Amino acid sequence: MIYQEIRVTGVDEIEKKLGNLKNKAPTVLYRAINRAAQKAKTETKQKVSKKYFISQGDVLKTIRLTKASTAKLSAELTSKGGPIALSKFRVSPRRQVSRTKRGKPSPAVYKAGVEKAGGLKPLSGNPKAFFSTMGSGHEGMMERVSSRRLPLKQLYGPAVPSMIKNEEVIERIQKEATETLEKRIDAEINNILQRG
């Protein structure tokens, strides 16, 4: 599980800018915090799917956003989830083993990749990994547990929270959230001052 909190300090400065309307400071803050939290959520799914072979939808499924309110001036972004099936990442080819005319298996070795920078790596080993579609329709990269036909073990990649923990990803998320928060505080102050 990974947890990120967005909180604001320096409320006195905001109250000064608001002047007579300083009682509106919590409204300014919770709106700005929520915008920053939403931006952090968007940035998380985009940055993770840019760095890893995973869809933004699969990343988004693990993220929960708890918004700020006038009573609670902080927002929480939480990502929970276990390892993801290797078949959700890049696997080549995405079909079951077939036999050539000479009886050799095609492909001889499957390739899989988790991180885009690393490319696809062969899944060699004993027993060999293979792509399979189960009777239920579930597709996955499997390997045999023993020399017998069954049971099979599914292969997994990392969990989304550990992908988010990547230094490059977390730095980008924090930078975007901070920039958005600063911009939105100024914008919300201007909105309230214009309305009077």
Backbone as CSV, one residue per row, in Angstrom:
resi,resn,N_x,N_y,N_z,CA_x,CA_y,CA_z,C_x,C_y,C_z
1,MET,0.851,-1.186,0.000,0.000,0.000,0.000,0.890,1.242,0.000
2,ILE,0.510,2.202,-0.763,1.220,3.491,-0.772,0.223,4.583,-0.420
3,TYR,0.701,5.556,0.330,-0.179,6.590,0.859,0.466,7.944,0.621
4,GLN,-0.278,8.866,0.052,0.205,10.233,-0.196,-0.831,11.206,0.352
5,GLU,-0.390,12.184,1.128,-1.324,13.158,1.700,-0.983,14.549,1.185
6,ILE,-2.018,15.313,0.863,-1.833,16.699,0.418,-2.424,17.600,1.484
7,ARG,-1.557,18.430,2.062,-1.958,19.294,3.168,-1.333,20.666,2.963
8,VAL,-1.971,21.704,3.511,-1.494,23.078,3.326,-1.096,23.681,4.666
9,THR,0.011,24.432,4.634,0.407,25.231,5.795,0.431,26.687,5.339
10,GLY,0.537,27.602,6.250,0.567,29.024,5.884,-0.818,29.600,5.661
11,VAL,-1.774,29.208,6.486,-3.156,29.684,6.368,-3.229,31.183,6.657
12,ASP,-2.362,31.684,7.536,-2.358,33.114,7.894,-2.137,33.995,6.660
13,GLU,-1.254,33.552,5.790,-0.949,34.303,4.571,-2.186,34.385,3.661
14,ILE,-2.919,33.293,3.572,-4.136,33.261,2.748,-5.198,34.180,3.349
15,GLU,-5.334,34.137,4.681,-6.308,35.006,5.363,-5.977,36.477,5.136
16,LYS,-4.678,36.814,5.121,-4.260,38.196,4.862,-4.688,38.643,3.467
17,LYS,-4.471,37.773,2.489,-4.838,38.103,1.105,-6.345,38.289,0.954
18,LEU,-7.116,37.537,1.733,-8.576,37.627,1.643,-9.127,38.868,2.345
19,GLY,-8.362,39.422,3.275,-8.787,40.639,3.988,-10.051,40.409,4.803
20,ASN,-11.125,41.173,4.502,-12.391,41.066,5.246,-13.069,39.705,5.071
21,LEU,-12.720,38.996,4.019,-13.348,37.697,3.736,-12.499,36.525,4.241
22,LYS,-11.727,36.770,5.312,-10.812,35.730,5.784,-11.528,34.478,6.289
23,ASN,-12.821,34.589,6.591,-13.568,33.402,7.016,-13.777,32.420,5.850
24,LYS,-13.457,32.857,4.620,-13.575,31.995,3.430,-12.288,31.199,3.174
25,ALA,-11.286,31.355,4.023,-10.001,30.662,3.841,-10.162,29.138,3.755
26,PRO,-10.965,28.501,4.625,-11.141,27.046,4.497,-11.724,26.626,3.143
27,THR,-12.624,27.450,2.598,-13.212,27.146,1.284,-12.136,27.194,0.205
28,VAL,-11.300,28.226,0.250,-10.192,28.358,-0.702,-9.292,27.129,-0.613
29,LEU,-8.949,26.761,0.612,-8.015,25.660,0.815,-8.572,24.316,0.366
30,TYR,-9.806,23.999,0.760,-10.297,22.668,0.408,-10.494,22.523,-1.100
31,ARG,-10.897,23.599,-1.770,-11.038,23.538,-3.235,-9.676,23.342,-3.909
32,ALA,-8.686,24.085,-3.451,-7.337,23.982,-4.028,-6.726,22.604,-3.754
33,ILE,-6.922,22.110,-2.538,-6.384,20.793,-2.172,-7.019,19.702,-3.031
34,ASN,-8.337,19.774,-3.223,-9.024,18.757,-4.026,-8.555,18.773,-5.479
35,ARG,-8.321,19.967,-6.018,-7.810,20.065,-7.391,-6.414,19.445,-7.484
36,ALA,-5.581,19.741,-6.495,-4.217,19.198,-6.485,-4.242,17.676,-6.342
37,ALA,-5.147,17.172,-5.511,-5.265,15.722,-5.315,-5.731,15.039,-6.600
38,GLN,-6.684,15.652,-7.278,-7.175,15.096,-8.545,-6.059,15.089,-9.593
39,LYS,-5.264,16.150,-9.615,-4.126,16.235,-10.543,-3.098,15.150,-10.219
40,ALA,-2.860,14.916,-8.924,-1.917,13.875,-8.505,-2.409,12.495,-8.947
41,LYS,-3.706,12.265,-8.839,-4.296,10.984,-9.260,-4.105,10.782,-10.765
42,THR,-4.394,11.827,-11.542,-4.237,11.764,-12.997,-2.774,11.552,-13.367
43,GLU,-1.903,12.288,-12.710,-0.466,12.190,-12.984,0.054,10.796,-12.636
44,THR,-0.472,10.200,-11.569,-0.055,8.860,-11.154,-0.345,7.847,-12.248
45,LYS,-1.588,7.822,-12.723,-1.940,6.821,-13.747,-1.159,7.050,-15.038
46,GLN,-0.942,8.312,-15.409,-0.221,8.601,-16.649,1.259,8.233,-16.541
47,LYS,1.877,8.608,-15.435,3.314,8.375,-15.266,3.619,6.881,-15.144
48,VAL,2.786,6.148,-14.398,3.019,4.708,-14.232,2.855,3.991,-15.571
49,SER,1.796,4.330,-16.322,1.583,3.647,-17.602,2.591,4.096,-18.664
50,LYS,3.243,5.222,-18.445,4.295,5.666,-19.360,5.597,4.902,-19.090
51,LYS,5.842,4.565,-17.836,7.076,3.881,-17.447,6.968,2.357,-17.556
52,TYR,5.766,1.816,-17.334,5.556,0.369,-17.329,4.568,-0.044,-18.418
53,PHE,4.620,-1.311,-18.821,3.669,-1.858,-19.798,2.359,-2.200,-19.088
54,ILE,1.618,-1.201,-18.650,0.344,-1.427,-17.963,-0.622,-0.315,-18.365
55,SER,-1.898,-0.654,-18.429,-2.884,0.346,-18.859,-3.209,1.310,-17.724
56,GLN,-3.632,2.511,-18.083,-4.021,3.502,-17.083,-5.210,2.999,-16.273
57,GLY,-6.098,2.253,-16.907,-7.268,1.710,-16.219,-6.886,0.749,-15.106
58,ASP,-5.873,-0.096,-15.353,-5.419,-1.034,-14.324,-4.779,-0.298,-13.149
59,VAL,-4.119,0.815,-13.429,-3.520,1.623,-12.357,-4.630,2.299,-11.555
60,LEU,-5.596,2.859,-12.264,-6.694,3.602,-11.638,-7.534,2.731,-10.707
61,LYS,-7.666,1.441,-11.027,-8.457,0.519,-10.198,-7.916,0.416,-8.770
62,THR,-6.624,0.670,-8.593,-6.010,0.505,-7.274,-5.989,1.794,-6.452
63,ILE,-6.345,2.928,-7.072,-6.208,4.233,-6.402,-7.529,4.691,-5.804
64,ARG,-7.459,5.152,-4.558,-8.628,5.715,-3.883,-8.278,7.122,-3.412
65,LEU,-9.159,8.074,-3.714,-8.946,9.471,-3.345,-9.957,9.863,-2.284
66,THR,-9.476,10.325,-1.132,-10.336,10.860,-0.082,-10.170,12.368,-0.137
67,LYS,-11.246,13.056,-0.486,-11.175,14.504,-0.710,-11.175,15.301,0.591
68,ALA,-10.717,16.541,0.474,-10.699,17.478,1.602,-12.074,18.129,1.739
69,SER,-12.326,18.683,2.910,-13.556,19.450,3.152,-13.172,20.649,4.012
70,THR,-14.140,21.522,4.294,-13.822,22.686,5.138,-13.448,22.231,6.546
71,ALA,-13.964,21.092,6.982,-13.646,20.571,8.314,-12.301,19.841,8.336
72,LYS,-11.944,19.198,7.235,-10.694,18.424,7.161,-9.892,18.921,5.958
73,LEU,-8.910,19.754,6.219,-8.156,20.400,5.142,-6.961,19.564,4.682
74,SER,-7.233,18.320,4.311,-6.208,17.473,3.701,-6.896,16.409,2.853
75,ALA,-6.243,16.025,1.783,-6.755,14.972,0.903,-5.773,13.808,0.938
76,GLU,-6.285,12.606,0.757,-5.438,11.417,0.808,-5.566,10.628,-0.485
77,LEU,-4.447,10.209,-1.003,-4.389,9.380,-2.197,-3.763,8.055,-1.779
78,THR,-4.517,6.963,-1.900,-4.053,5.661,-1.446,-4.098,4.670,-2.599
79,SER,-3.072,3.859,-2.720,-3.052,2.802,-3.731,-2.842,1.471,-3.029
80,LYS,-3.786,0.552,-3.232,-3.703,-0.783,-2.637,-3.857,-1.812,-3.738
81,GLY,-3.144,-2.894,-3.621,-3.301,-3.967,-4.591,-2.152,-4.945,-4.520
82,GLY,-2.426,-6.143,-4.984,-1.422,-7.193,-4.998,-0.720,-7.272,-6.339
83,PRO,0.125,-8.279,-6.480,0.829,-8.457,-7.749,-0.158,-8.624,-8.908
84,ILE,0.222,-8.138,-10.079,-0.636,-8.181,-11.263,-0.162,-9.308,-12.171
85,ALA,-1.119,-10.026,-12.744,-0.788,-11.125,-13.654,0.136,-10.628,-14.760
86,LEU,1.148,-11.413,-15.073,2.127,-11.033,-16.088,1.465,-10.812,-17.449
87,SER,0.345,-11.473,-17.678,-0.367,-11.316,-18.955,-0.963,-9.920,-19.119
88,LYS,-1.090,-9.143,-18.024,-1.594,-7.765,-18.099,-0.514,-6.810,-18.614
89,PHE,0.746,-7.269,-18.582,1.856,-6.480,-19.095,2.081,-6.871,-20.559
90,ARG,3.242,-6.606,-21.112,3.531,-6.937,-22.507,4.043,-8.373,-22.581
91,VAL,3.366,-9.199,-23.357,3.763,-10.588,-23.569,3.788,-10.831,-25.071
92,SER,4.805,-11.537,-25.544,4.899,-11.802,-26.978,5.254,-13.266,-27.203
93,PRO,4.550,-13.962,-28.041,3.275,-13.617,-28.664,2.123,-13.901,-27.709
94,ARG,0.984,-13.264,-27.944,-0.189,-13.451,-27.084,-1.073,-14.553,-27.671
95,ARG,-0.492,-15.713,-27.818,-1.254,-16.867,-28.309,-0.658,-18.123,-27.696
96,GLN,-1.422,-19.192,-27.774,-0.952,-20.443,-27.199,0.104,-21.080,-28.090
97,VAL,0.856,-22.000,-27.514,1.893,-22.711,-28.251,1.239,-23.563,-29.330
98,SER,1.801,-23.512,-30.517,1.349,-24.402,-31.592,2.569,-25.188,-32.066
99,ARG,2.358,-26.149,-32.919,3.466,-26.968,-33.425,3.729,-26.642,-34.895
100,THR,5.000,-26.623,-35.257,5.355,-26.421,-36.662,5.154,-27.741,-37.401
101,LYS,5.361,-27.748,-38.714,5.209,-28.977,-39.505,6.192,-30.053,-39.062
102,ARG,7.304,-29.625,-38.506,8.321,-30.584,-38.046,8.089,-31.018,-36.603
103,GLY,7.038,-30.496,-35.976,6.695,-30.920,-34.616,7.338,-30.113,-33.508
104,LYS,8.032,-29.052,-33.868,8.668,-28.218,-32.843,7.677,-27.182,-32.333
105,PRO,7.786,-26.835,-31.040,6.853,-25.830,-30.503,7.151,-24.442,-31.064
106,SER,6.089,-23.722,-31.361,6.224,-22.343,-31.835,5.352,-21.459,-30.959
107,PRO,5.831,-20.500,-30.278,7.214,-20.059,-30.191,8.023,-20.971,-29.277
108,ALA,9.332,-20.999,-29.498,10.198,-21.810,-28.653,10.277,-21.204,-27.255
109,VAL,10.308,-19.876,-27.183,10.376,-19.171,-25.897,9.474,-17.943,-25.962
110,TYR,8.689,-17.734,-24.914,7.872,-16.520,-24.816,8.736,-15.396,-24.269
111,LYS,8.339,-14.165,-24.581,9.032,-12.993,-24.049,8.021,-12.147,-23.301
112,ALA,8.476,-11.508,-22.232,7.596,-10.635,-21.452,8.386,-9.427,-20.979
113,GLY,7.670,-8.327,-20.786,8.294,-7.108,-20.293,7.384,-6.399,-19.321
114,VAL,7.953,-5.853,-18.268,7.198,-5.102,-17.266,7.507,-3.623,-17.410
115,GLU,8.790,-3.285,-17.407,9.213,-1.886,-17.522,9.565,-1.590,-18.979
116,LYS,9.064,-0.491,-19.511,9.271,-0.174,-20.927,10.747,0.004,-21.270
117,ALA,11.514,0.568,-20.360,12.934,0.799,-20.618,13.698,-0.521,-20.747
118,GLY,13.219,-1.571,-20.108,13.906,-2.862,-20.126,13.598,-3.700,-21.349
119,GLY,12.526,-3.372,-22.073,12.143,-4.158,-23.242,11.591,-5.518,-22.848
120,LEU,11.510,-6.412,-23.825,11.006,-7.765,-23.578,12.173,-8.703,-23.317
121,LYS,12.010,-9.546,-22.306,13.050,-10.507,-21.946,12.484,-11.918,-22.109
122,PRO,13.311,-12.877,-22.555,12.816,-14.240,-22.722,12.463,-14.875,-21.378
123,LEU,11.375,-15.621,-21.361,10.955,-16.343,-20.155,11.481,-17.771,-20.255
124,SER,12.790,-17.907,-20.166,13.379,-19.237,-20.262,13.522,-19.798,-18.862
125,GLY,13.584,-21.055,-18.776,13.709,-21.706,-17.486,13.152,-23.104,-17.589
126,ASN,13.250,-23.825,-16.513,12.710,-25.170,-16.518,11.798,-25.327,-15.328
127,PRO,10.553,-25.528,-15.447,9.792,-25.720,-16.684,9.551,-24.391,-17.398
128,LYS,9.348,-24.476,-18.714,9.146,-23.283,-19.539,7.807,-22.625,-19.247
129,ALA,7.791,-21.309,-19.374,6.537,-20.560,-19.235,5.796,-20.612,-20.563
130,PHE,4.475,-20.541,-20.498,3.667,-20.551,-21.717,2.395,-19.751,-21.503
131,PHE,1.799,-19.302,-22.605,0.558,-18.532,-22.572,-0.594,-19.516,-22.678
132,SER,-1.606,-19.335,-21.824,-2.725,-20.270,-21.826,-4.042,-19.546,-21.605
133,THR,-5.093,-20.066,-22.250,-6.446,-19.583,-22.016,-7.190,-20.687,-21.285
134,MET,-7.672,-20.378,-20.095,-8.373,-21.372,-19.279,-9.800,-21.576,-19.790
135,GLY,-10.453,-22.597,-19.290,-11.836,-22.877,-19.659,-12.767,-21.733,-19.309
136,SER,-12.429,-20.980,-18.262,-13.251,-19.845,-17.821,-13.073,-18.628,-18.731
137,GLY,-12.059,-18.681,-19.615,-11.781,-17.543,-20.487,-10.612,-16.706,-19.994
138,HIS,-10.118,-17.003,-18.788,-8.985,-16.262,-18.227,-7.717,-16.584,-19.008
139,GLU,-6.984,-15.542,-19.387,-5.721,-15.719,-20.097,-4.578,-15.381,-19.155
140,GLY,-3.491,-16.134,-19.246,-2.367,-15.840,-18.382,-1.103,-16.557,-18.803
141,MET,0.011,-16.083,-18.272,1.300,-16.750,-18.453,1.415,-17.772,-17.334
142,MET,1.617,-19.015,-17.711,1.634,-20.109,-16.740,2.951,-20.861,-16.822
143,GLU,3.202,-21.633,-15.758,4.269,-22.618,-15.811,3.835,-23.809,-14.973
144,ARG,4.343,-24.965,-15.328,3.968,-26.180,-14.606,4.702,-26.229,-13.271
145,VAL,4.028,-26.768,-12.266,4.620,-26.876,-10.934,5.527,-28.102,-10.865
146,SER,5.160,-29.157,-11.598,5.960,-30.381,-11.615,6.065,-30.869,-13.059
147,SER,6.574,-32.074,-13.238,6.684,-32.627,-14.588,5.332,-33.104,-15.110
148,ARG,4.345,-33.157,-14.248,2.996,-33.557,-14.662,2.295,-32.391,-15.356
149,ARG,1.204,-32.706,-16.026,0.453,-31.708,-16.796,-0.166,-30.643,-15.888
150,LEU,-0.708,-31.051,-14.782,-1.331,-30.144,-13.812,-0.689,-30.375,-12.455
151,PRO,-0.644,-29.453,-11.546,-1.232,-28.117,-11.548,-0.340,-27.100,-12.265
152,LEU,-0.955,-25.955,-12.582,-0.255,-24.840,-13.208,-0.125,-23.698,-12.211
153,LYS,0.905,-22.903,-12.386,1.110,-21.724,-11.536,1.145,-20.502,-12.446
154,GLN,0.364,-19.486,-12.102,0.358,-18.264,-12.905,1.541,-17.386,-12.520
155,LEU,2.125,-16.717,-13.511,3.254,-15.813,-13.269,2.738,-14.391,-13.078
156,TYR,3.379,-13.664,-12.168,2.940,-12.311,-11.824,4.063,-11.301,-11.982
157,GLY,3.657,-10.049,-12.197,4.570,-8.913,-12.217,4.400,-8.146,-10.910
158,PRO,4.966,-6.954,-10.810,4.856,-6.182,-9.565,3.451,-5.617,-9.345
159,ALA,3.183,-5.213,-8.116,1.915,-4.566,-7.762,1.990,-3.084,-8.128
160,VAL,0.839,-2.469,-8.362,0.794,-1.040,-8.722,1.438,-0.171,-7.635
161,PRO,1.158,-0.406,-6.322,1.809,0.442,-5.312,3.335,0.437,-5.408
162,SER,3.939,-0.718,-5.732,5.402,-0.728,-5.858,5.870,-0.012,-7.122
163,MET,5.028,0.030,-8.159,5.380,0.810,-9.355,5.311,2.305,-9.041
164,ILE,4.326,2.700,-8.234,4.176,4.111,-7.854,5.341,4.551,-6.973
165,LYS,5.877,3.629,-6.160,6.991,3.951,-5.254,8.281,4.276,-5.999
166,ASN,8.339,3.986,-7.283,9.515,4.296,-8.083,9.846,5.779,-7.901
167,GLU,11.116,6.081,-7.637,11.546,7.458,-7.336,11.119,8.465,-8.397
168,GLU,11.329,8.102,-9.650,11.004,8.990,-10.769,9.501,9.309,-10.792
169,VAL,8.685,8.295,-10.547,7.227,8.457,-10.571,6.772,9.326,-9.404
170,ILE,7.234,9.031,-8.195,6.774,9.749,-6.998,7.207,11.211,-7.036
171,GLU,8.416,11.484,-7.531,8.891,12.876,-7.637,7.997,13.684,-8.567
172,ARG,7.649,13.086,-9.694,6.800,13.771,-10.683,5.415,14.066,-10.106
173,ILE,4.855,13.116,-9.390,3.525,13.281,-8.791,3.551,14.426,-7.780
174,GLN,4.558,14.427,-6.906,4.659,15.473,-5.882,4.872,16.847,-6.508
175,LYS,5.686,16.912,-7.542,5.959,18.188,-8.217,4.677,18.749,-8.826
176,GLU,3.934,17.916,-9.547,2.684,18.351,-10.187,1.647,18.774,-9.155
177,ALA,1.530,18.005,-8.069,0.549,18.326,-7.027,0.881,19.667,-6.371
178,THR,2.157,19.911,-6.089,2.579,21.165,-5.461,2.314,22.357,-6.376
179,GLU,2.673,22.222,-7.658,2.445,23.316,-8.613,0.957,23.627,-8.750
180,THR,0.144,22.583,-8.867,-1.305,22.768,-9.005,-1.879,23.425,-7.761
181,LEU,-1.420,23.003,-6.592,-1.914,23.565,-5.331,-1.636,25.065,-5.259
182,GLU,-0.412,25.457,-5.588,-0.055,26.881,-5.542,-0.897,27.704,-6.519
183,LYS,-1.053,27.197,-7.741,-1.854,27.909,-8.748,-3.312,28.015,-8.316
184,ARG,-3.856,26.921,-7.798,-5.275,26.891,-7.436,-5.572,27.767,-6.220
185,ILE,-4.650,27.873,-5.281,-4.870,28.754,-4.124,-5.031,30.187,-4.617
186,ASP,-4.121,30.628,-5.487,-4.218,31.989,-6.039,-5.508,32.179,-6.830
187,ALA,-5.869,31.196,-7.640,-7.088,31.293,-8.456,-8.338,31.348,-7.581
188,GLU,-8.383,30.531,-6.529,-9.552,30.511,-5.633,-9.663,31.819,-4.844
189,ILE,-8.521,32.378,-4.430,-8.533,33.674,-3.729,-9.103,34.740,-4.661
190,ASN,-8.640,34.766,-5.902,-9.153,35.737,-6.882,-10.646,35.561,-7.122
191,ASN,-11.111,34.323,-7.214,-12.544,34.057,-7.419,-13.383,34.625,-6.276
192,ILE,-12.943,34.394,-5.051,-13.703,34.866,-3.884,-13.668,36.386,-3.793
193,LEU,-12.511,36.991,-4.075,-12.411,38.453,-4.024,-13.268,39.113,-5.104
194,GLN,-13.370,38.499,-6.267,-14.199,39.053,-7.345,-15.686,38.970,-7.008
195,ARG,-16.080,37.878,-6.367,-17.496,37.720,-6.004,-17.878,38.628,-4.843
196,GLY,-16.874,38.898,-3.995,-17.120,39.800,-2.860,-17.753,39.077,-1.781
